[in-house]
Amino acid sequence: MKQLFCTLLALLLLCALPALAAPADDGVMREGLSALELTRLMGNGTNLGNTFEACDTSRPYVPGNDPKTYEVTWGAPVTTPEMLQGIKDAGFDTIRIPVAWMTNATDLANGDYIIDVAYLDRVKEVVDYARAAGLYVIINDHWDGGWWGMFGSEKAETRQLAMDAYVGMWAQIAVHFAEYSDYVIFEAANEELGTRFDENSGRYCQDSEVSYLPDDERYALCNAVNQAFVDTVRMTGGNNEQRFLLVAGYGTNIDQTCDPRFKMPTDAAEDKLLLSLHYYDPWSYAGATTAAGATAWGIKSDYEYMDAQLAKLEKFTRQGVGVVIGEYAALPGSDGLKANTLAYHSRFLDLCDYHDLTSCLWDCSGFFVRRTLKMSDAEIAELYAKRNAASEAGLAYADVQAAAKARLDAGMDAAPVTFLKDAITLTDNNAVAWLMWNDGGWALSYSVGDDYIPDSISSGIKTTDVEITGPGTYTVGLDFTGTVQGYSNSIAFSALGIANGEKLFPNYVVDIKEVLINGEVYRLKGRAYTTSDNGETTRVNLYNSWVTSVPVNAARMHYGNLAGATPTPINISDPVISRIESIYITFDYGPMKTR
């Protein structure tokens, strides 16, 4: 703590940054306002996406650059007061402003983390636009060129520089905004506190320096960074002693943040901490790059999954922690909004009301078009126009919750059980094999994950799934010729799954006999192994870049011989992989052979 204080003090003296509030913000800190009460007042929020977090890691920082040149790097227009007023008029009460401080405004690559004052002032100018429109404002550090990988470096001096830079960054931001009211909220990070501690960006941390931390160390580091954030802001004094602070969940992932290894920081202020999480489930629907390629969404099991995930956050609200879903959306595709976008957003907002959460729509001008100052879709526009804080003003929270519950129940009653007629029905007493798939552009997907969900399919994909009845030879496959693009553009992820395989056929092994791609035999570059992530579904990775080594204690192969085993037996560098019209895999399935 002494080192932290000394670093902070030195930075404050060095920067001597101005800290004058804009006329639009009165600087008032409301007494006795708790984190839960604040989230109710924050209403429904949105993001100023692809704007201040836009950065070019190949372009070195140059002191004195016009900050607006960074703002348009990813195609956004220069932000104006009219845009922020338009966002308010559209029914939003909070604006989250993601920022790339280190990449755009410091020379961190050379050890200098002093933020360019002109950049601080430009962010302040946009905060003033938002406050003049009556919006709450969240400011964070957002991916920022991948500098967070320095925290996972094998070099102690790089790890120390990362923490010093983090503390220094927040010291400067906190001082610059110290006299703003509690309508301005600081957010510790985006999705970086977790696996992105291992991220490599050439400007900041070389491949050879990345250590790939164990999960326990990542959790401990996540907790330490959040604690440093709270301590640093509080030490700057003024309104920052009581400012609401938004700490980042582990990867902002709900399940990982609910893990007992994640700890909320201690805080000298009482009831002033908020927790940041994101929601894009399922990614094959919410994150698909095209509406035509998105998997279907809207059956009862989809509703039940969303309900269950957001219900988990009562773990924190029951402790008085305000929860902000800082990003969510059924993201618009390049060909427009996805089917059931309105239903997805409506249910999400109702669940936020029911579980006492607030949220910020992820928007990069796909919903509110900043160049025209209008919402892109009339039904979505009507939804948000009716869901702002003013619409709930004067209502007791119990009444808001009851109204949300009524809408949730009605939606569940109306939801279909399935969109499909011919899918294999999975029960507790049978097993089904299928081929999980994400194409390289995230445009096409089929039932990715440990649950067999045949409804989770991009339009036009023809599947060959098979019921497993015991030892034998089986074939699974996918045909993409009926999709809009007519083929799978490479592979982002693929695995052969057998639902209930571990329960009904324990210790069985999948032995791949033949792979046909576009009707031609394809030779795997390594040996595929059998494993399970959840103890229920058997899995064989075909291409999984997230698994960097064979799990020796969990992998199964005949005779226990793991030589040549790999989680990426399909080589995505092969030319044929760039255009997969069909893929079929024939495999033997039976008890593991031993010597």
C-alpha positions as CSV (number, residue, x, y, z in Angstrom):
1,M,0.0,0.0,0.0
2,K,2.9,2.4,0.7
3,Q,4.3,1.8,-2.7
4,L,0.9,2.4,-4.2
5,F,0.5,5.7,-2.3
6,C,3.9,6.9,-3.4
7,T,3.3,6.1,-7.0
8,L,-0.1,7.9,-6.8
9,L,1.4,11.0,-5.1
10,A,4.2,11.2,-7.6
11,L,1.8,11.1,-10.5
12,L,-0.5,13.7,-9.1
13,L,2.3,16.1,-8.6
14,L,3.8,15.4,-12.0
15,C,0.5,15.8,-14.0
16,A,-1.1,18.7,-12.1
17,L,-4.2,18.1,-14.2
18,P,-7.2,20.4,-13.9
19,A,-10.2,19.0,-12.1
20,L,-12.9,21.5,-12.7
21,A,-16.4,20.2,-13.3
22,A,-18.4,21.4,-16.3
23,P,-21.3,23.7,-15.9
24,A,-23.6,20.8,-17.0
25,D,-22.5,18.8,-13.9
26,D,-23.2,20.4,-10.5
27,G,-20.7,18.3,-8.6
28,V,-23.3,17.2,-6.0
29,M,-22.8,13.9,-4.3
30,R,-26.1,12.6,-3.0
31,E,-26.0,11.6,0.7
32,G,-27.1,8.2,1.7
33,L,-27.6,6.9,-1.8
34,S,-26.7,3.2,-2.0
35,A,-25.4,1.1,-4.9
36,L,-28.7,-0.7,-5.4
37,E,-30.6,2.5,-5.3
38,L,-28.3,4.0,-7.9
39,T,-28.8,1.1,-10.3
40,R,-32.5,1.7,-10.2
41,L,-32.0,5.4,-11.1
42,M,-29.6,4.6,-13.9
43,G,-32.5,3.1,-15.9
44,N,-31.5,1.6,-19.2
45,G,-28.1,2.4,-20.7
46,T,-26.2,2.1,-23.9
47,N,-22.6,2.3,-25.1
48,L,-20.7,4.8,-27.2
49,G,-19.1,1.8,-28.9
50,N,-16.2,1.7,-31.4
51,T,-15.4,5.3,-30.6
52,F,-12.9,6.2,-27.8
53,E,-11.8,2.5,-27.5
54,A,-10.9,2.5,-31.2
55,C,-7.2,2.1,-31.6
56,D,-4.5,1.0,-34.0
57,T,-1.8,-1.0,-32.3
58,S,0.4,-0.7,-35.4
59,R,0.5,3.1,-35.1
60,P,2.8,4.4,-32.3
61,Y,1.5,7.1,-30.0
62,V,2.6,10.6,-31.1
63,P,2.3,13.4,-28.5
64,G,0.1,16.2,-29.6
65,N,-2.1,14.2,-32.0
66,D,-5.6,15.5,-32.3
67,P,-7.7,13.1,-30.1
68,K,-10.5,13.1,-32.6
69,T,-8.3,11.2,-35.1
70,Y,-8.5,8.2,-32.8
71,E,-12.3,8.6,-32.4
72,V,-12.9,7.7,-36.1
73,T,-10.4,4.9,-36.4
74,W,-13.0,2.2,-36.5
75,G,-15.6,4.1,-38.6
76,A,-17.5,6.1,-36.0
77,P,-18.3,9.7,-36.6
78,V,-16.8,12.4,-34.4
79,T,-19.0,12.6,-31.3
80,T,-21.3,15.7,-31.0
81,P,-23.6,17.1,-28.3
82,E,-26.5,16.3,-30.6
83,M,-25.7,12.6,-30.5
84,L,-25.8,12.4,-26.7
85,Q,-29.0,14.4,-26.6
86,G,-30.4,12.0,-29.2
87,I,-29.4,9.0,-27.1
88,K,-31.3,10.5,-24.1
89,D,-34.3,11.3,-26.3
90,A,-34.4,7.7,-27.5
91,G,-35.1,6.5,-23.9
92,F,-31.6,5.8,-22.5
93,D,-30.5,7.1,-19.1
94,T,-26.9,6.0,-19.0
95,I,-24.0,6.1,-21.5
96,R,-21.0,3.9,-21.1
97,I,-17.9,5.4,-22.7
98,P,-15.2,2.7,-23.5
99,V,-11.7,4.3,-23.8
100,A,-8.3,3.1,-24.9
101,W,-6.1,5.3,-22.7
102,M,-2.8,3.5,-23.0
103,T,-2.7,2.9,-26.7
104,N,-4.1,6.2,-27.8
105,A,-2.6,8.6,-25.2
106,T,0.5,7.2,-23.6
107,D,3.9,5.8,-24.6
108,L,3.5,2.7,-22.4
109,A,5.5,0.6,-24.9
110,N,8.5,2.6,-23.7
111,G,7.5,2.6,-20.0
112,D,5.7,6.0,-20.0
113,Y,2.1,5.9,-18.8
114,I,1.4,9.6,-18.5
115,I,-1.8,10.3,-20.3
116,D,-1.9,13.0,-22.9
117,V,-3.8,15.9,-21.4
118,A,-5.5,16.7,-24.7
119,Y,-6.9,13.2,-24.8
120,L,-8.2,13.5,-21.2
121,D,-9.8,16.8,-22.1
122,R,-11.5,15.3,-25.2
123,V,-13.0,12.5,-23.1
124,K,-14.1,15.2,-20.6
125,E,-15.7,17.2,-23.4
126,V,-17.9,14.2,-24.4
127,V,-18.7,13.5,-20.7
128,D,-19.9,17.1,-20.5
129,Y,-22.1,16.5,-23.6
130,A,-23.6,13.5,-21.8
131,R,-24.1,15.4,-18.5
132,A,-25.8,18.3,-20.4
133,A,-28.2,15.7,-21.8
134,G,-29.0,14.4,-18.3
135,L,-27.2,11.1,-18.7
136,Y,-25.3,9.0,-16.2
137,V,-21.8,8.3,-17.5
138,I,-19.5,5.3,-17.1
139,I,-15.8,5.6,-18.0
140,N,-13.5,2.6,-18.3
141,D,-10.3,1.3,-19.9
142,H,-11.4,-1.0,-22.7
143,W,-9.2,-3.7,-24.2
144,D,-6.8,-0.9,-25.1
145,G,-4.6,-2.7,-27.6
146,G,-4.0,-5.7,-25.4
147,W,-1.6,-4.1,-22.9
148,W,-3.3,-6.2,-20.2
149,G,-1.1,-9.1,-21.3
150,M,1.7,-7.4,-19.4
151,F,0.1,-8.6,-16.2
152,G,0.8,-12.2,-17.3
153,S,4.4,-11.7,-18.3
154,E,7.1,-14.0,-17.1
155,K,9.2,-11.0,-16.4
156,A,8.7,-9.5,-12.9
157,E,9.6,-6.0,-14.2
158,T,6.9,-6.2,-16.9
159,R,4.3,-7.3,-14.3
160,Q,5.3,-4.4,-12.0
161,L,5.1,-1.9,-14.8
162,A,1.6,-3.2,-15.6
163,M,0.5,-2.5,-12.0
164,D,2.2,0.8,-11.9
165,A,0.7,1.9,-15.2
166,Y,-2.8,0.7,-14.0
167,V,-2.5,2.7,-10.8
168,G,-1.1,5.7,-12.6
169,M,-3.8,5.6,-15.3
170,W,-6.6,5.7,-12.7
171,A,-4.9,8.3,-10.6
172,Q,-4.8,10.6,-13.6
173,I,-8.4,9.9,-14.7
174,A,-9.7,10.2,-11.1
175,V,-8.0,13.6,-10.6
176,H,-9.3,14.9,-14.0
177,F,-12.9,14.0,-13.0
178,A,-12.6,14.5,-9.3
179,E,-15.2,17.3,-8.9
180,Y,-17.9,15.7,-11.0
181,S,-21.0,14.5,-9.3
182,D,-21.9,10.9,-8.6
183,Y,-23.6,10.8,-12.0
184,V,-20.1,10.0,-13.3
185,I,-18.9,6.4,-12.5
186,F,-15.5,4.9,-13.0
187,E,-15.2,1.2,-14.3
188,A,-12.1,-0.7,-13.4
189,A,-11.7,-2.6,-16.7
190,N,-13.7,-4.2,-19.5
191,E,-13.4,-8.0,-20.1
192,E,-9.6,-8.1,-19.4
193,L,-9.5,-9.3,-15.8
194,G,-9.2,-13.0,-16.4
195,T,-7.8,-14.9,-19.4
196,R,-6.7,-11.7,-21.1
197,F,-4.0,-11.4,-18.5
198,D,-2.3,-13.8,-21.0
199,E,-3.1,-11.8,-24.1
200,N,-0.1,-10.9,-26.3
201,S,0.1,-7.7,-28.2
202,G,3.5,-7.2,-29.9
203,R,3.7,-3.6,-28.7
204,Y,3.5,-4.5,-25.1
205,C,4.4,-8.1,-24.5
206,Q,6.2,-10.7,-26.7
207,D,5.1,-14.3,-27.1
208,S,8.1,-15.5,-25.2
209,E,7.1,-13.4,-22.2
210,V,3.5,-14.7,-21.8
211,S,3.2,-17.2,-19.0
212,Y,-0.4,-18.4,-19.3
213,L,-1.3,-18.2,-15.7
214,P,-3.2,-20.9,-13.8
215,D,-6.8,-20.0,-13.1
216,D,-6.1,-19.6,-9.3
217,E,-3.5,-17.0,-10.1
218,R,-5.7,-15.2,-12.6
219,Y,-8.5,-15.0,-9.9
220,A,-6.0,-13.7,-7.4
221,L,-4.7,-11.1,-9.9
222,C,-8.2,-10.1,-10.8
223,N,-9.0,-9.4,-7.2
224,A,-5.7,-7.5,-6.7
225,V,-6.3,-5.3,-9.7
226,N,-9.9,-4.5,-8.6
227,Q,-8.6,-3.6,-5.1
228,A,-5.9,-1.4,-6.5
229,F,-8.6,0.4,-8.6
230,V,-10.7,1.1,-5.5
231,D,-7.8,2.2,-3.4
232,T,-6.3,4.5,-6.1
233,V,-9.6,6.3,-6.8
234,R,-10.3,6.8,-3.1
235,M,-6.9,8.2,-2.4
236,T,-7.4,11.1,-4.9
237,G,-9.9,12.6,-2.5
238,G,-12.7,15.1,-3.2
239,N,-15.8,13.6,-4.6
240,N,-13.8,10.4,-5.4
241,E,-13.9,9.5,-1.7
242,Q,-17.6,8.6,-2.2
243,R,-17.9,8.1,-5.9
244,F,-19.7,4.9,-7.1
245,L,-17.1,2.5,-8.5
246,L,-17.8,-0.3,-11.0
247,V,-15.4,-3.2,-10.5
248,A,-15.0,-5.8,-13.3
249,G,-16.2,-9.4,-12.9
250,Y,-13.8,-12.2,-13.9
251,G,-13.8,-11.8,-17.6
252,T,-17.2,-10.1,-17.0
253,N,-18.5,-13.7,-17.3
254,I,-21.5,-14.5,-15.0
255,D,-20.5,-18.1,-14.2
256,Q,-16.8,-17.3,-13.7
257,T,-17.6,-14.2,-11.5
258,C,-20.0,-16.3,-9.4
259,D,-17.0,-18.6,-8.6
260,P,-16.1,-18.2,-4.9
261,R,-12.5,-17.3,-6.0
262,F,-13.8,-14.0,-7.2
263,K,-13.9,-11.4,-4.3
264,M,-15.3,-8.0,-4.2
265,P,-12.8,-5.4,-3.0
266,T,-12.9,-3.8,0.4
267,D,-13.8,-0.2,0.4
268,A,-13.6,2.7,2.8
269,A,-16.8,4.1,1.4
270,E,-20.1,2.4,2.4
271,D,-22.4,0.9,-0.2
272,K,-20.7,2.5,-3.2
273,L,-19.5,-0.6,-5.2
274,L,-21.0,-1.9,-8.4
275,L,-20.1,-5.0,-10.3
276,S,-19.7,-5.1,-14.1
277,L,-20.8,-8.2,-16.2
278,H,-21.6,-8.8,-19.8
279,Y,-24.3,-11.0,-21.5
280,Y,-24.2,-12.2,-25.1
281,D,-25.6,-15.7,-24.7
282,P,-25.7,-17.7,-26.8
283,W,-22.9,-16.2,-28.9
284,S,-24.0,-18.2,-31.9
285,Y,-27.1,-16.0,-31.9
286,A,-26.2,-12.8,-30.1
287,G,-22.7,-12.5,-31.7
288,A,-23.3,-13.9,-35.1
289,T,-22.0,-11.5,-37.8
290,T,-25.0,-12.0,-40.1
291,A,-28.7,-12.3,-39.3
292,A,-29.0,-15.1,-41.9
293,G,-26.2,-17.1,-40.2
294,A,-27.3,-16.7,-36.6
295,T,-28.7,-19.7,-34.8
296,A,-32.4,-19.6,-34.0
297,W,-33.4,-18.1,-30.6
298,G,-36.7,-18.0,-28.8
299,I,-37.8,-21.4,-27.6
300,K,-38.6,-22.2,-24.0
301,S,-35.1,-23.6,-23.2
302,D,-33.6,-20.3,-24.5
303,Y,-35.8,-18.3,-22.1
304,E,-35.0,-20.7,-19.3
305,Y,-31.3,-20.3,-19.8
306,M,-31.4,-16.5,-19.8
307,D,-33.7,-16.6,-16.8
308,A,-31.3,-18.9,-14.9
309,Q,-28.1,-16.9,-15.8
310,L,-29.4,-13.5,-14.6
311,A,-31.0,-15.1,-11.5
312,K,-27.4,-16.0,-10.4
313,L,-26.6,-12.3,-9.9
314,E,-28.8,-12.1,-6.8
315,K,-25.7,-13.5,-5.1
316,F,-24.4,-10.0,-5.3
317,T,-27.5,-7.8,-5.1
318,R,-28.4,-9.6,-1.8
319,Q,-25.1,-8.3,-0.5
320,G,-26.0,-4.7,-1.5
321,V,-23.7,-4.7,-4.6
322,G,-25.2,-3.0,-7.5
323,V,-24.9,-5.0,-10.7
324,V,-24.4,-3.4,-14.1
325,I,-24.6,-5.5,-17.2
326,G,-22.3,-3.2,-19.1
327,E,-22.8,-4.9,-22.4
328,Y,-25.5,-7.0,-23.9
329,A,-27.3,-7.3,-27.3
330,A,-28.5,-9.5,-30.1
331,L,-25.9,-7.7,-32.2
332,P,-27.1,-6.5,-35.6
333,G,-25.7,-8.5,-38.5
334,S,-24.2,-7.0,-41.6
335,D,-27.6,-7.9,-43.2
336,G,-29.7,-6.3,-40.5
337,L,-31.4,-7.3,-37.2
338,K,-31.7,-10.9,-36.3
339,A,-35.0,-12.7,-36.0
340,N,-36.5,-12.3,-32.5
341,T,-34.2,-9.4,-31.5
342,L,-37.1,-7.6,-30.0
343,A,-38.1,-10.7,-27.9
344,Y,-34.4,-11.2,-26.8
345,H,-34.1,-7.6,-25.7
346,S,-37.5,-7.4,-24.1
347,R,-37.0,-10.5,-22.0
348,F,-33.5,-9.3,-21.0
349,L,-34.9,-5.9,-19.8
350,D,-37.7,-7.6,-17.9
351,L,-35.2,-9.9,-16.1
352,C,-33.1,-6.8,-15.2
353,D,-36.2,-5.2,-13.6
354,Y,-37.1,-8.5,-11.9
355,H,-33.6,-9.1,-10.4
356,D,-32.8,-5.5,-9.6
357,L,-30.1,-5.0,-12.3
358,T,-29.2,-2.2,-14.7
359,S,-27.8,-2.6,-18.1
360,C,-26.1,-0.9,-21.1
361,L,-26.9,-2.0,-24.6
362,W,-23.7,-2.6,-26.7
363,D,-24.2,-0.3,-29.7
364,C,-21.8,0.8,-32.4
365,S,-24.5,2.8,-34.3
366,G,-26.4,-0.4,-35.2
367,F,-29.4,0.5,-32.9
368,F,-29.1,4.2,-32.4
369,V,-27.6,5.6,-35.7
370,R,-25.4,8.5,-34.7
371,R,-25.3,10.0,-38.2
372,T,-29.1,10.3,-38.4
373,L,-29.8,10.6,-34.7
374,K,-32.5,8.0,-35.0
375,M,-33.1,4.4,-33.9
376,S,-32.7,2.0,-36.8
377,D,-35.8,-0.1,-36.1
378,A,-39.3,1.1,-35.1
379,E,-40.1,-1.8,-32.7
380,I,-36.8,-1.5,-30.9
381,A,-37.2,2.2,-30.7
382,E,-40.6,1.8,-29.1
383,L,-39.2,-0.7,-26.6
384,Y,-36.5,1.6,-25.3
385,A,-38.7,4.7,-25.4
386,K,-41.0,3.0,-22.9
387,R,-38.3,1.5,-20.6
388,N,-36.4,4.5,-19.3
389,A,-36.1,5.6,-15.7
390,A,-38.9,8.2,-16.1
391,S,-41.4,5.4,-16.9
392,E,-40.8,3.9,-13.5
393,A,-40.5,7.1,-11.6
394,G,-42.6,7.1,-8.4
395,L,-43.2,3.4,-8.5
396,A,-42.1,1.2,-5.6
397,Y,-39.6,-1.4,-6.7
398,A,-42.0,-4.2,-5.7
399,D,-44.5,-2.9,-8.3
400,V,-41.8,-2.7,-11.0
401,Q,-40.8,-6.3,-10.1
402,A,-44.3,-7.5,-10.2
403,A,-45.0,-6.0,-13.6
404,A,-41.8,-7.6,-14.9
405,K,-42.8,-11.0,-13.5
406,A,-46.2,-10.8,-15.3
407,R,-44.5,-10.1,-18.7
408,L,-41.9,-12.8,-18.1
409,D,-44.6,-15.4,-17.4
410,A,-46.6,-14.4,-20.4
411,G,-43.5,-14.6,-22.6
412,M,-42.7,-18.1,-21.3
413,D,-46.2,-19.3,-21.9
414,A,-46.1,-18.2,-25.5
415,A,-42.7,-19.5,-26.3
416,P,-42.5,-22.7,-28.5
417,V,-40.8,-25.8,-27.3
418,T,-38.9,-26.2,-30.6
419,F,-38.6,-24.7,-34.1
420,L,-37.7,-28.1,-35.6
421,K,-39.8,-31.1,-36.6
422,D,-37.3,-33.8,-37.3
423,A,-34.5,-33.5,-34.7
424,I,-33.5,-36.4,-32.5
425,T,-35.1,-36.1,-29.0
426,L,-32.5,-36.4,-26.3
427,T,-33.7,-38.0,-23.0
428,D,-32.0,-39.3,-19.9
429,N,-31.9,-42.7,-21.5
430,N,-30.3,-42.1,-24.9
431,A,-27.2,-40.6,-26.3
432,V,-26.8,-38.4,-29.4
433,A,-23.7,-37.6,-31.5
434,W,-23.4,-34.4,-33.4
435,L,-20.8,-32.1,-34.9
436,M,-20.4,-28.7,-33.1
437,W,-19.5,-25.9,-35.4
438,N,-18.5,-22.2,-35.6
439,D,-17.3,-21.0,-38.9
440,G,-14.2,-18.8,-39.1
441,G,-16.3,-15.6,-39.6
442,W,-18.7,-16.5,-36.8
443,A,-21.4,-16.4,-39.4
444,L,-22.5,-20.0,-39.2
445,S,-23.0,-22.2,-36.1
446,Y,-24.5,-25.4,-34.9
447,S,-25.1,-26.5,-31.3
448,V,-21.8,-25.4,-29.8
449,G,-21.3,-26.5,-26.2
450,D,-21.9,-29.5,-23.9
451,D,-25.7,-29.4,-24.4
452,Y,-27.1,-30.9,-27.5
453,I,-29.5,-28.2,-28.8
454,P,-30.5,-28.9,-32.4
455,D,-32.5,-25.6,-32.5
456,S,-29.2,-23.7,-32.1
457,I,-28.6,-23.8,-35.9
458,S,-27.9,-21.3,-38.6
459,S,-30.5,-21.3,-41.3
460,G,-29.8,-23.6,-44.2
461,I,-27.4,-26.0,-42.5
462,K,-28.3,-29.6,-43.1
463,T,-27.2,-31.8,-40.2
464,T,-26.4,-35.5,-39.8
465,D,-26.8,-36.3,-36.1
466,V,-27.0,-39.9,-34.9
467,E,-28.4,-41.7,-31.9
468,I,-25.7,-43.8,-30.2
469,T,-27.0,-47.2,-29.2
470,G,-23.7,-48.9,-28.0
471,P,-20.4,-49.9,-29.5
472,G,-20.3,-49.5,-33.3
473,T,-19.4,-47.3,-36.3
474,Y,-21.3,-44.0,-36.7
475,T,-21.2,-40.9,-39.0
476,V,-22.0,-37.3,-38.2
477,G,-21.8,-34.3,-40.4
478,L,-22.8,-30.9,-41.7
479,D,-23.8,-29.6,-45.1
480,F,-23.5,-25.8,-45.6
481,T,-24.6,-25.6,-49.3
482,G,-28.1,-24.5,-48.3
483,T,-26.9,-21.5,-46.3
484,V,-26.9,-17.9,-47.6
485,Q,-23.1,-18.0,-48.2
486,G,-23.2,-21.6,-49.4
487,Y,-20.2,-22.8,-47.4
488,S,-18.3,-22.5,-44.1
489,N,-15.6,-19.9,-44.2
490,S,-12.9,-21.9,-42.4
491,I,-13.4,-22.9,-38.7
492,A,-13.3,-21.0,-35.5
493,F,-14.3,-24.0,-33.4
494,S,-15.4,-27.6,-34.0
495,A,-15.8,-30.7,-31.9
496,L,-17.6,-34.0,-32.1
497,G,-20.0,-34.3,-29.2
498,I,-21.9,-37.2,-27.7
499,A,-24.6,-36.0,-25.3
500,N,-25.0,-38.4,-22.3
501,G,-22.0,-40.3,-23.6
502,E,-20.1,-40.2,-20.2
503,K,-23.2,-41.3,-18.3
504,L,-24.3,-44.1,-20.6
505,F,-21.0,-45.3,-22.0
506,P,-18.3,-44.4,-19.4
507,N,-14.7,-44.8,-20.5
508,Y,-15.6,-45.2,-24.2
509,V,-13.3,-43.9,-26.8
510,V,-14.0,-42.2,-30.2
511,D,-11.6,-43.4,-32.8
512,I,-12.0,-41.3,-36.0
513,K,-11.8,-43.6,-39.1
514,E,-12.5,-41.1,-41.9
515,V,-13.0,-37.4,-42.5
516,L,-14.6,-36.2,-45.8
517,I,-14.5,-32.6,-46.6
518,N,-16.3,-31.5,-49.8
519,G,-16.6,-35.2,-50.6
520,E,-12.8,-35.8,-50.5
521,V,-10.8,-37.7,-47.9
522,Y,-9.1,-35.3,-45.5
523,R,-6.0,-36.3,-43.6
524,L,-5.9,-35.0,-40.0
525,K,-2.6,-33.4,-39.0
526,G,-2.6,-35.1,-35.5
527,R,-4.6,-37.5,-33.4
528,A,-7.9,-36.6,-31.9
529,Y,-8.4,-37.6,-28.3
530,T,-11.6,-38.3,-26.3
531,T,-12.4,-36.2,-23.2
532,S,-15.3,-34.5,-21.3
533,D,-15.6,-31.0,-19.9
534,N,-18.7,-31.7,-17.7
535,G,-18.7,-35.4,-16.9
536,E,-21.8,-35.9,-19.0
537,T,-21.1,-35.1,-22.6
538,T,-18.2,-36.8,-24.4
539,R,-16.2,-34.5,-26.6
540,V,-13.5,-34.8,-29.3
541,N,-11.9,-31.6,-30.3
542,L,-11.4,-31.1,-34.0
543,Y,-10.3,-27.5,-33.9
544,N,-10.1,-25.8,-30.5
545,S,-7.7,-22.9,-30.3
546,W,-8.6,-22.2,-26.7
547,V,-7.1,-25.5,-25.6
548,T,-3.4,-25.1,-25.9
549,S,-2.3,-28.5,-24.7
550,V,-3.6,-32.0,-24.3
551,P,-5.2,-32.5,-20.9
552,V,-3.1,-35.5,-19.9
553,N,-5.2,-36.5,-16.9
554,A,-8.5,-36.2,-18.8
555,A,-7.7,-37.4,-22.4
556,R,-8.6,-40.9,-23.4
557,M,-7.1,-42.9,-26.3
558,H,-6.8,-46.6,-26.8
559,Y,-3.9,-48.2,-24.8
560,G,-3.4,-44.9,-23.1
561,N,-1.1,-43.8,-25.9
562,L,-1.4,-40.0,-26.3
563,A,1.5,-39.6,-28.7
564,G,0.6,-37.2,-31.4
565,A,-2.6,-36.1,-29.8
566,T,-3.7,-32.5,-30.3
567,P,-6.8,-30.3,-29.7
568,T,-6.4,-29.1,-33.3
569,P,-6.2,-32.1,-35.6
570,I,-7.8,-30.1,-38.4
571,N,-5.3,-27.8,-39.8
572,I,-7.1,-24.5,-40.7
573,S,-4.1,-23.5,-42.8
574,D,-5.0,-26.2,-45.4
575,P,-6.5,-24.5,-48.5
576,V,-9.6,-26.8,-48.5
577,I,-10.6,-25.5,-45.0
578,S,-11.1,-22.0,-46.4
579,R,-14.3,-23.2,-48.2
580,I,-16.0,-26.1,-46.6
581,E,-19.3,-27.0,-48.3
582,S,-19.7,-30.3,-46.4
583,I,-17.9,-32.3,-43.7
584,Y,-18.7,-35.8,-42.6
585,I,-16.8,-37.8,-39.9
586,T,-17.1,-41.6,-39.5
587,F,-15.9,-43.0,-36.2
588,D,-15.7,-46.2,-34.2
589,Y,-17.1,-45.9,-30.6
590,G,-16.4,-48.5,-27.9
591,P,-14.7,-49.2,-24.6
592,M,-11.1,-48.0,-24.3
593,K,-8.7,-50.8,-25.2
594,T,-6.0,-51.6,-22.7
595,R,-2.9,-53.8,-22.9
